[in-house]
Amino acid sequence: MGVPLYNRDLSWLSFNYRVLQMAADQQVPLYERIRFLSIFSSNLDEFFRVRMPAVLAINKVLENDPAAGENESISSSTLTEVLQEINRQQQEYGQIFTGSVLPALLSHGIQLYYNQPLLEAHHTFSKNYFLTTILAYLQPVWLTGKSKKLFLENNALYLAVTLIPKNNDAVQEYVIVNIPAALPRFLQLPALEGIHYIAFLDDIIRTHLGYLFPDYTIAGCHSVKLTRNADMDMDEIKGDILEEVETLIRKRELGVPTRFLYDASIPLPLLHFLAQQFDVQEDEMVMGGRYHNLKDLAGLPEPPGLVHADYPKVIPAENKTIVATDRLLDLVLQQDLLIHLPYQRYDYVLRFFSEAATDPDVAEIYVTLYRIASGSQIAQALISAAKNGKKVTVFVELKARFDEANNIRWAKKMKDAGVKLIYSIPGMKVHAKTALVKRNRGYQWDYCGLIATGNFNESTARFYTDHVLFTAHTGITREMELLFLYLQSREQPVTYNFLHFEHLLVAQFNMTTRFAGLIDREIQHAKEGKPARIIIKINNLQERGMIAKLYEASEAGVQVDLIVRSINCLVPNIPESQHIRIIRIVDRYLEHARVFIFHNNNQEEVYMGSADWMNRNLHRRIEVCVPVYVPALQQQLKDIVHLQLQDPHNAQQAIQSYVQNIV
């Protein structure tokens, strides 16, 4: 009998629905609700770009061979189930937006034009903007006649316009007009009687579209959008990896269609014509509303003077121990430090790299970079370090999805400065968040390490919850050095026989066996009548072997608490999971930390790191988790996780207060 599993895609959609529920929550500040609507829309776009291709492929397998559905490796969900759930969520999205958010905006004196014509009083202003700004970006393409076939750009917005010649009303012609992505999606119009008016760029174009076609009557105008497959296979790159990744990035925008989103009011003849024009299959066509790309709601203008429209501003807490020291690297040699993001300042991570870049005793710096901030101070510090004569070795993951171009840009800058660049291992991603600094003090070497649950990225650190450990623990830092030596070899783990970790848990080497062993110990304690408990906080839980071990622990009587933000394939409320509790936290910040706590008969062991429990993380990536040895730091992680278990809905606010009081 196989391991009971929830379907991965439906689980992910369940997470996105939880995001949508935040938009419906009237206790959430108004503009934060709008941002949750934006996040929901952005997530759904990514689903169609990355996950839907696999759903479509599985659907074709099942159509050709229905018996394949009995194979455990084939997803049990059908395309119909996925599309039904998406349709249900989109309908609720529309109800929340039109029935709750728009009236709330109006109660604050803000009128967002939505499915309604512009008032005559706004025509002069909007026409001027159309003629002086928008017009230069418009590129109408006739779909009838001699125009070459149009290629719809990935996730770009278009208007499908139906035209009737004024001298021949028996003829219909079709034109596609782009909605320029280079312009702001929203335009603030002059206030009227104390009401602030905001219009979609789409509606400004619709209102003045006749200017483009003076000899025609506009018989219809409907929004459309094509989403393309962005799940490019970068695992089999064998040549110049930088050059090949750049090529694949360009190809991504040419991917096959996975969704043709269209205005529900579009006439069927036009819809069929467009499907034929753009080679769209029936199962790729999705009905939508008048407006697409509502992820742009994140940029909805916020008129001045609004009260309580956003979350209260929070100033990250200081770590008084770090603030009081002149030399952070010296402090790390004396004691381990732990910071909790975004509740505490990220400045300390930036300071770590900046000090390493300028400290005359630092000889070597090693770091793994997965998603580099667009204006990265860390990358700049590494460039300065290399120019200051230090040996700087950086592993840059060029296959970090949707960040490849930015990573390549920084990789080239660092290489030009003399940084030694190591690129992706074929068939594998390096997702570990690690950095190591070596200082030469006469005949002695000092080692200072950083291990984090999230990327070394100061942009995401403002709204991702993560933990960063500063340590000079001899065993940990020596094993980090061995890991960096391995990464420089770019060999496959199975052929690299020199790594034996006692402290670190490293995917591809010892992570799954160590985690399984820790679970087995709790099982044994439960069988002996001793207290047994496991607490795990991760983003995704999908790997079959780890789920089987958790079921086994539950059946042995181990109390298992899971905080799983996104994909969860473990099935609750069945005999195998009767001692397992699962919660999901969606709030102001994106829960991103991975923490693992094992009771160990009242001698708790605490681990943190980069690894989710998914096939890709445990079997196709280099991930690192680290034991937290200092009891006071262990307690901080345990306290934070327990706050989340006690009250998931108010946990982030409680953690904010807790962290403020950490000395």
C-alpha positions in Angstrom: 0.0 0.0 0.0 1.4 3.4 -0.9 1.9 6.4 1.4 -1.3 8.5 1.6 -0.6 11.8 -0.1 -2.5 15.0 -0.9 -2.1 16.2 -4.5 0.7 18.7 -4.7 -1.0 21.1 -7.2 -4.3 21.2 -5.2 -2.3 21.8 -2.0 -0.5 24.7 -3.6 -3.8 26.1 -4.7 -5.0 25.7 -1.2 -2.1 27.9 0.0 -3.0 30.6 -2.6 -6.6 30.4 -1.4 -5.3 31.2 2.1 -3.7 34.3 0.6 -7.1 35.3 -0.9 -8.7 34.9 2.5 -6.4 37.6 3.8 -7.8 39.9 1.2 -11.3 39.1 2.4 -10.4 39.8 6.1 -11.8 43.2 7.0 -9.5 43.3 10.0 -6.5 43.7 7.6 -5.8 47.3 6.6 -7.4 48.2 3.3 -4.3 48.7 1.1 -2.8 45.5 2.6 -5.9 43.6 1.5 -5.3 45.0 -2.0 -1.7 43.8 -1.9 -2.9 40.3 -0.9 -5.1 40.4 -4.0 -2.0 41.3 -6.0 -0.1 38.4 -4.5 -2.9 36.0 -5.2 -2.9 37.1 -8.9 0.9 36.9 -9.2 1.0 33.5 -7.6 -1.7 32.2 -10.0 0.3 33.5 -13.0 3.3 31.6 -11.7 1.2 28.5 -11.3 0.2 28.6 -15.0 3.8 29.3 -16.0 5.5 26.6 -14.0 3.0 24.0 -12.6 0.3 23.9 -15.2 2.6 22.5 -17.9 3.0 19.4 -15.7 -0.7 19.1 -15.1 -1.4 19.4 -18.9 1.3 16.7 -19.6 -0.2 14.3 -17.0 -3.7 14.9 -18.4 -2.5 13.9 -21.9 -0.9 10.7 -20.4 -4.2 9.8 -18.7 -6.2 10.5 -21.8 -3.9 8.2 -23.8 -3.6 5.6 -21.1 -6.2 5.7 -18.3 -4.5 2.8 -16.5 -1.5 5.1 -15.9 -3.6 6.8 -13.1 -3.0 3.8 -11.0 0.7 4.5 -11.0 1.7 6.3 -7.7 4.2 8.5 -9.7 1.3 10.0 -11.7 -0.6 12.8 -10.1 -4.0 11.8 -8.9 -5.6 15.1 -9.7 -7.1 15.7 -13.1 -7.0 18.8 -15.2 -10.7 19.2 -14.5 -10.2 19.3 -10.7 -7.4 21.9 -11.0 -9.3 24.2 -13.3 -12.5 23.9 -11.2 -10.6 24.9 -8.1 -9.0 27.8 -10.0 -12.3 28.9 -11.4 -13.9 28.8 -7.9 -11.1 30.9 -6.4 -11.3 33.4 -9.3 -15.0 33.8 -8.8 -14.4 34.5 -5.1 -11.6 36.9 -6.0 -14.1 38.9 -8.1 -16.7 38.9 -5.2 -14.1 40.1 -2.7 -12.8 42.8 -5.1 -16.1 44.2 -6.3 -18.3 43.5 -3.3 -15.9 44.4 -0.5 -12.6 46.2 -1.6 -14.1 48.7 -4.1 -16.8 49.8 -1.6 -14.2 50.1 1.1 -12.0 52.3 -1.2 -15.0 54.5 -1.9 -15.7 54.9 1.8 -12.2 56.3 2.0 -12.9 58.8 -0.8 -11.3 56.8 -3.6 -13.2 55.8 -6.8 -11.4 53.2 -8.9 -13.1 53.0 -12.3 -14.0 49.3 -12.7 -16.2 48.1 -15.5 -17.6 51.6 -15.9 -17.0 54.4 -18.4 -15.0 57.5 -17.5 -17.0 60.5 -16.5 -17.1 63.3 -19.1 -15.3 65.5 -16.6 -12.2 63.3 -17.0 -12.1 63.0 -20.8 -10.0 66.1 -21.4 -7.3 65.1 -18.8 -7.3 61.4 -20.0 -7.2 62.4 -23.6 -4.1 64.6 -23.0 -2.4 61.7 -21.3 -3.4 59.4 -24.1 -2.0 61.7 -26.8 1.2 62.8 -25.1 2.2 59.6 -23.3 0.4 56.5 -24.2 0.2 56.9 -28.0 4.0 56.5 -28.5 3.8 53.0 -27.0 0.8 51.6 -29.0 1.5 49.1 -31.7 -1.8 48.0 -33.4 -1.5 44.8 -35.4 -4.2 43.8 -37.9 -5.1 40.1 -37.7 -6.8 40.3 -41.1 -5.1 41.4 -44.2 -1.4 41.3 -45.0 0.2 41.8 -41.6 2.6 39.1 -40.5 1.4 36.7 -37.8 1.5 38.3 -34.4 3.5 36.7 -31.5 1.8 37.4 -28.2 4.4 38.2 -25.5 4.3 36.1 -22.3 1.9 37.5 -19.7 1.6 40.8 -21.7 -1.8 42.6 -21.9 -3.6 43.1 -25.1 -7.0 44.4 -26.4 -8.7 42.5 -29.1 -10.6 45.1 -31.1 -13.4 44.5 -33.5 -13.7 47.1 -36.2 -16.4 47.9 -38.8 -15.5 50.1 -41.8 -17.7 53.2 -41.8 -18.2 52.8 -45.6 -19.0 49.0 -45.4 -20.9 47.8 -42.3 -21.0 44.3 -43.7 -17.4 43.7 -42.9 -15.6 43.0 -39.6 -11.9 43.3 -39.1 -9.8 42.4 -36.0 -6.9 44.2 -34.5 -4.7 43.5 -31.5 -3.6 46.6 -29.5 -0.9 46.2 -26.8 -1.4 47.7 -23.3 2.1 49.1 -22.7 3.9 47.4 -19.8 6.4 50.3 -19.7 3.7 52.7 -18.3 2.1 52.7 -14.9 -1.0 50.5 -14.9 -3.0 53.2 -13.0 -3.6 56.9 -13.6 -4.7 59.3 -11.0 -7.3 61.6 -12.4 -8.4 65.0 -11.1 -10.5 64.8 -7.9 -14.2 65.7 -8.1 -16.2 66.9 -5.1 -13.6 65.5 -2.7 -13.4 62.0 -4.4 -10.0 60.8 -5.7 -10.4 59.0 -9.0 -8.1 56.3 -10.4 -8.4 54.6 -13.8 -6.8 51.5 -15.3 -4.4 52.2 -18.2 -6.6 49.8 -20.1 -9.7 52.1 -19.7 -7.8 55.2 -20.8 -6.9 53.4 -24.0 -10.4 52.0 -24.5 -11.9 55.5 -24.1 -9.7 57.1 -26.8 -9.2 54.0 -29.1 -11.2 55.7 -31.9 -8.2 58.1 -32.4 -6.2 55.1 -33.8 -9.0 54.0 -36.3 -10.7 57.2 -37.6 -12.3 55.4 -40.5 -13.8 52.6 -38.5 -16.6 52.1 -35.9 -15.4 50.2 -32.8 -17.8 47.3 -32.4 -16.0 45.6 -29.6 -13.0 45.7 -27.3 -12.0 42.7 -25.1 -8.9 42.1 -23.1 -6.7 38.9 -23.6 -3.5 37.6 -22.2 -1.3 34.5 -23.1 0.7 32.8 -20.4 3.6 30.6 -21.7 5.4 27.6 -20.2 8.4 29.0 -18.1 9.4 25.7 -16.6 12.7 25.4 -18.6 14.8 22.3 -18.0 18.2 23.7 -17.0 19.5 20.5 -15.4 21.2 19.0 -18.5 23.4 22.0 -19.3 26.8 20.7 -20.4 28.6 23.5 -22.2 29.3 27.1 -21.1 26.7 27.4 -18.4 26.5 31.2 -18.3 25.9 31.3 -22.1 23.4 28.5 -22.1 21.4 29.9 -19.2 21.2 33.2 -21.0 19.9 31.4 -24.1 17.3 29.5 -22.1 16.1 32.7 -20.5 15.4 34.1 -23.9 13.7 30.8 -24.9 11.5 31.0 -21.8 9.5 33.9 -23.3 8.9 31.8 -26.4 7.4 28.8 -24.5 4.3 27.0 -25.5 1.0 28.4 -24.3 -0.4 27.1 -21.0 -3.3 29.6 -20.6 -5.2 31.9 -22.9 -7.0 34.3 -20.5 -9.9 36.1 -22.1 -12.7 38.6 -21.2 -15.9 36.5 -20.5 -17.9 38.9 -22.7 -15.9 38.2 -25.8 -18.1 36.9 -28.7 -17.5 33.3 -29.6 -16.6 33.9 -33.3 -13.8 36.2 -32.2 -12.7 33.8 -29.4 -12.4 31.0 -31.9 -10.6 33.2 -34.4 -8.0 34.2 -31.8 -7.5 30.6 -30.6 -6.7 29.7 -34.2 -4.5 32.7 -34.7 -2.4 32.0 -31.6 -2.4 28.2 -31.7 -4.2 27.8 -28.4 -5.9 24.5 -27.5 -9.3 24.3 -25.9 -7.9 23.1 -22.5 -5.6 26.2 -22.4 -8.5 28.7 -22.6 -9.6 30.2 -19.4 -12.4 32.7 -18.9 -11.6 35.8 -17.0 -12.9 39.3 -16.4 -12.4 42.7 -18.1 -9.0 43.2 -16.4 -6.0 40.8 -16.4 -2.7 41.0 -14.6 -4.3 42.2 -11.4 -0.9 41.6 -9.7 -0.5 45.2 -10.7 -2.8 46.2 -7.9 0.3 46.3 -5.7 1.0 49.6 -7.4 -2.5 51.1 -6.9 -1.9 54.8 -6.1 -2.5 55.7 -2.4 -3.8 59.2 -2.1 -2.2 61.1 0.8 -3.9 61.4 4.2 -5.4 57.8 4.4 -5.6 56.6 7.9 -5.0 52.9 8.8 -4.8 51.9 5.2 -1.5 50.1 5.7 0.1 48.0 8.4 1.7 50.1 11.1 5.3 50.8 10.3 7.6 48.6 12.3 11.2 49.5 13.1 13.3 46.3 13.2 14.7 45.7 16.7 18.4 46.0 17.4 20.6 43.3 18.7 22.2 45.1 21.6 25.1 42.7 21.8 26.1 43.4 18.2 25.4 47.1 18.4 27.8 47.4 21.4 30.8 45.8 19.6 33.2 47.5 17.4 34.2 44.3 15.6 31.5 41.9 14.7 33.9 39.2 13.5 35.7 39.3 16.9 32.3 39.0 18.6 31.4 35.9 16.6 34.7 34.3 17.7 33.5 34.8 21.3 29.9 33.6 21.0 27.3 32.4 18.6 24.7 34.9 17.5 21.2 34.5 16.1 19.1 37.1 14.4 15.4 36.8 13.4 14.3 38.5 10.2 12.5 40.8 9.5 11.9 41.4 13.2 15.6 42.4 13.7 17.8 44.5 11.5 19.4 42.9 8.4 22.2 45.4 8.8 24.2 42.9 10.8 24.5 40.5 7.9 25.6 43.4 5.7 28.1 44.4 8.4 29.5 40.9 8.4 30.3 41.0 4.7 31.5 44.6 4.9 33.9 44.0 7.8 35.2 40.9 6.0 35.9 42.9 2.9 38.0 45.5 4.7 39.5 43.7 7.7 43.3 43.5 6.9 43.5 40.0 8.6 40.8 38.4 6.4 42.4 36.4 3.7 39.6 34.3 2.3 35.8 34.6 1.9 33.5 31.9 0.6 29.7 32.3 0.0 26.8 30.7 -1.8 24.4 33.1 -3.5 21.0 31.8 -4.8 18.9 34.9 -5.3 21.0 38.1 -5.4 19.2 41.5 -4.7 19.1 43.7 -7.7 21.1 46.4 -5.8 23.0 44.0 -3.6 25.3 45.5 -1.0 26.6 42.0 -0.3 27.7 41.5 -3.9 29.3 44.9 -3.8 31.2 44.0 -0.6 32.5 40.9 -2.3 33.7 43.0 -5.2 35.5 45.3 -2.8 37.0 42.4 -0.9 38.5 41.0 -4.2 39.9 44.5 -5.1 41.3 44.7 -1.6 43.4 41.6 -2.3 41.4 39.0 -0.6 40.7 35.6 -2.1 36.9 35.6 -2.7 35.1 32.5 -3.9 31.4 32.8 -4.7 29.1 30.0 -5.8 26.4 31.7 -7.9 23.3 29.5 -8.7 22.5 30.6 -12.3 19.4 28.4 -12.4 17.5 30.2 -9.6 14.1 30.4 -11.4 13.2 34.0 -12.6 16.4 35.4 -11.0 18.8 34.0 -13.6 19.3 37.2 -15.5 20.0 39.2 -12.3 22.4 36.6 -11.0 24.2 36.5 -14.3 24.5 40.3 -14.2 26.1 40.2 -10.8 28.3 37.2 -11.7 29.8 39.1 -14.5 30.5 42.2 -12.3 32.1 40.0 -9.6 34.2 38.1 -12.1 35.5 41.4 -13.6 36.6 42.4 -10.1 38.6 39.3 -9.6 36.1 37.2 -7.7 36.5 33.4 -8.3 33.1 32.4 -9.6 31.8 28.8 -9.4 28.7 28.1 -11.5 25.9 25.5 -11.2 26.6 21.8 -10.9 25.1 20.0 -13.8 21.7 18.5 -12.9 21.7 20.1 -9.5 21.0 23.4 -7.8 22.8 24.8 -4.8 20.2 26.2 -2.5 22.3 26.4 0.7 22.7 29.8 2.4 26.2 29.7 3.7 29.2 32.0 4.0 32.6 31.5 5.6 35.3 34.0 6.4 38.9 33.0 7.2 41.3 35.3 9.0 45.0 34.8 9.4 46.3 35.8 12.8 50.0 35.0 12.6 50.2 31.2 12.7 46.6 30.9 13.6 43.5 30.8 11.4 40.1 32.1 12.6 36.9 30.9 11.0 33.6 32.8 11.1 30.5 31.3 9.5 27.0 32.4 8.5 24.2 29.8 7.9 20.7 31.1 7.1 17.3 29.8 6.4 16.9 32.4 3.6 18.9 34.0 0.8 21.6 36.6 1.4 19.2 39.2 -0.1 18.6 42.5 1.6 15.4 43.1 -0.4 13.5 40.0 0.6 14.8 40.3 4.1 12.3 43.1 4.7 9.3 40.8 4.4 10.6 37.2 4.6 10.7 35.6 8.0 14.1 33.9 8.4 16.9 33.1 10.9 20.6 33.7 10.5 23.2 32.0 12.6 26.7 33.6 13.1 29.1 31.0 14.5 32.7 30.2 15.0 32.0 26.7 16.2 35.1 24.7 15.2 33.3 21.6 14.0 30.7 23.5 12.0 33.1 26.0 10.3 35.6 23.2 9.4 32.8 21.3 7.8 31.7 24.4 5.9 35.2 24.7 4.5 35.0 21.1 3.3 31.6 21.9 1.7 33.1 24.8 -0.2 36.0 22.6 -1.4 33.4 20.2 -2.7 31.5 22.9 -4.5 34.6 24.0 -6.3 35.0 20.5 -7.7 31.6 20.7 -9.4 31.5 17.0 -9.2 28.4 14.9 -8.5 28.0 14.0 -4.9 28.0 10.2 -5.6 31.4 10.5 -7.1 32.9 12.8 -4.4 34.0 10.5 -1.6 35.7 12.9 0.8 32.8 14.4 2.8 31.7 12.9 6.1 29.7 15.4 8.1 29.1 15.1 11.9 27.6 18.5 12.5 26.1 19.8 9.3 23.1 18.1 7.6 23.8 18.4 3.8 21.4 17.2 1.2 23.0 14.6 -1.2 25.3 13.5 1.6 23.7 12.8 4.9 20.5 14.9 5.3 17.8 12.4 4.7 19.5 9.7 6.8 20.1 12.1 9.7 16.5 13.4 9.7 15.2 9.8 9.4 17.4 8.9 12.4 16.2 11.8 14.5 12.6 10.7 13.8 13.5 7.1 14.6 14.8 8.1 18.0 11.5 9.8 18.8 9.7 6.7 17.7 11.9 4.6 20.0 11.3 6.9 22.9 7.5 6.7 22.4 7.7 2.9 22.3 9.6 3.0 25.6 6.9 5.3 27.2 9.1 8.3 27.2 8.0 11.8 26.1 8.3 12.1 22.3 7.6 15.1 20.1 8.7 16.5 16.8 8.1 20.1 15.6 8.9 21.0 12.0 8.4 24.4 10.3 9.0 24.4 6.5 7.6 25.9 3.4 6.8 22.7 1.6 6.2 19.0 2.6 6.1 16.6 -0.4 8.9 14.0 -0.2 7.3 10.6 0.1 10.0 9.1 2.3 9.9 11.9 4.9 6.1 11.8 5.0 6.2 8.0 5.5 8.5 8.6 8.5 6.1 11.1 10.0 3.2 8.7 9.6 5.3 6.1 11.3 6.1 8.4 14.2 2.4 9.3 14.6 1.4 5.7 14.6 4.0 5.1 17.4 2.4 7.8 19.5 4.9 10.7 18.8 3.2 14.1 18.9 4.0 15.8 15.6 3.4 19.5 15.0 3.9 20.8 11.5 3.9 24.4 10.3 3.8 24.2 6.5 3.3 27.4 4.6 2.6 26.2 1.1 2.6 22.7 -0.4 1.6 20.0 2.1 1.0 16.4 0.8 0.6 14.8 4.2 -3.0 13.9 4.8 -4.4 14.9 8.2 -7.3 13.2 10.1 -6.6 9.7 8.9 -5.5 6.8 11.1 -1.9 7.2 10.0 -1.8 10.9 11.1 -3.9 10.9 14.3 -1.1 12.4 16.3 -0.1 15.0 13.6 -1.3 18.6 13.8 -0.8 20.9 10.7 -1.1 24.6 10.6 -0.5 27.2 7.9 0.4 30.8 8.6 -0.3 33.6 6.0 0.1 37.1 7.4 2.0 40.4 6.9 5.3 38.6 6.3 6.1 35.6 4.2 6.9 32.6 6.4 10.1 31.3 5.0 12.2 29.8 7.9 12.9 26.1 8.2 13.3 24.9 11.8 13.4 21.3 13.1 12.9 20.5 16.8 13.3 17.0 18.3 12.3 16.4 21.9 15.0 13.7 22.6 13.6 12.7 26.0 13.8 16.3 27.4 17.3 17.0 25.8 15.9 18.9 22.8 17.9 19.2 19.6 17.2 22.2 17.3 18.2 22.5 13.7 17.7 25.3 11.1 18.6 25.7 7.5 17.6 26.0 3.9 15.9 22.7 3.2 12.2 22.0 2.6 11.1 18.4 2.5 10.5 18.1 -1.2 12.0 15.7 -3.8 13.9 18.6 -5.4 15.4 19.8 -2.1 16.4 16.4 -0.7 17.4 14.7 -3.9 18.4 17.3 -6.5 19.9 20.2 -4.5 22.7 21.0 -2.2 21.0 22.1 1.0 22.5 22.8 4.4 20.9 22.6 7.9 22.9 23.3 11.1 22.4 22.3 14.7 21.9 25.2 17.1 24.1 24.3 20.1 23.8 27.3 22.4 20.9 26.8 24.8 19.9 30.4 24.8 19.7 30.5 21.0 17.8 27.2 21.0 15.3 28.7 23.3 14.7 31.7 21.0 13.8 29.4 18.1 11.6 27.2 20.4 9.8 30.2 21.8 9.1 31.7 18.3 7.8 28.4 17.0 5.6 27.8 20.1 4.1 31.3 19.6 3.1 30.2 16.1 1.7 27.0 17.3 -0.3 28.6 20.1 -2.0 31.3 18.0 -1.2 31.2 14.2 -3.5 34.2 13.5 -1.6 36.6 15.8 1.8 34.9 15.8 3.7 37.5 13.8 2.6 40.3 16.1 3.5 38.3 19.2 6.9 37.4 17.7 7.5 41.1 17.1 7.0 41.9 20.8 9.0 38.9 21.8 12.0 39.8 19.7 12.0 43.4 20.9 12.8 42.0 24.4 15.7 39.8 23.4 18.8 41.2 25.0 
